[in-house]
Amino acid sequence: MIASRMDRAGRDRDPARTEADYDIRVSTWRAAPDRYYARIKVKCRSDRRMLFPCAETGAPGPFPTAADALQAGYELVRQIVAADIARTGK
């Protein structure tokens, strides 16, 4: 399914331009002792596209600590957002 870039009135939505234009959630979950994974959700507010998770990707990890998993999760979010902003050309 391709997300529409139009609002309900049929006007083009503004593309996302900053990290503030995204709903971002990063948390961790423990799979076993010393095995932590990052749980990430990234959604563009302007056109409601879910950027992560998607079918082609898995959860980042495993990491030895929850702090390492969070750090890796936030780094991945920054990369996802930067790539999406670059893709929209703004």
C-alpha positions in Angstrom: 0.0 0.0 0.0 1.4 3.4 -1.0 0.5 6.2 1.5 -1.2 9.2 0.0 0.6 12.5 0.2 -2.8 14.3 0.1 -4.8 15.4 3.2 -8.5 14.8 3.4 -9.3 18.0 1.5 -7.1 16.8 -1.4 -4.2 19.2 -0.8 -0.6 18.1 -0.9 0.9 17.6 2.5 4.2 19.3 3.4 7.1 16.8 3.4 8.9 16.1 6.6 11.9 18.5 7.1 13.2 17.8 10.6 13.3 15.1 13.1 10.4 16.8 14.9 8.2 15.8 11.9 8.4 12.2 12.9 6.8 10.1 15.7 9.8 8.2 17.2 9.7 5.5 19.8 12.8 3.6 21.0 12.8 1.0 23.8 14.5 -2.2 24.6 13.6 -5.8 25.3 15.6 -8.5 26.9 15.7 -11.8 25.1 18.1 -13.6 27.5 20.7 -12.6 30.0 23.1 -10.1 28.3 21.0 -10.1 25.1 19.1 -6.9 24.6 17.4 -5.7 21.4 16.2 -2.3 20.4 12.5 -1.9 19.6 12.0 1.0 17.2 9.0 2.7 15.6 9.4 5.6 13.2 6.3 7.2 11.6 6.2 10.3 9.4 3.6 12.7 10.7 3.0 14.6 7.5 2.0 11.6 5.3 1.5 8.9 8.0 4.0 6.5 6.5 5.5 3.9 8.8 9.2 3.9 8.1 10.3 1.4 10.7 9.6 -1.4 11.4 9.1 -2.8 8.0 9.1 -6.3 6.6 12.7 -6.2 5.3 14.3 -5.4 8.7 14.7 -7.0 12.1 15.3 -5.6 15.5 18.8 -4.2 16.1 20.8 -6.4 18.4 21.7 -8.4 20.4 23.6 -6.1 22.6 25.2 -6.9 26.0 23.3 -4.1 27.9 20.0 -2.2 27.5 22.0 1.1 27.3 23.9 -0.2 24.2 20.7 -1.3 22.6 19.1 2.1 23.2 22.1 3.9 21.8 22.1 1.7 18.7 18.3 2.2 18.3 18.7 6.0 18.4 21.5 5.9 15.9 19.4 3.9 13.5 16.5 6.3 14.0 18.8 9.2 13.1 19.9 7.4 9.9 16.3 6.5 8.9 15.0 10.1 9.4 18.0 11.6 7.6 17.5 9.2 4.6 13.8 10.0 4.5 14.4 13.8 4.6 17.0 13.4 1.8 14.6 11.3 -0.2 11.9 14.0 -0.1 14.4 16.5 -1.4 13.9 19.1 1.3 
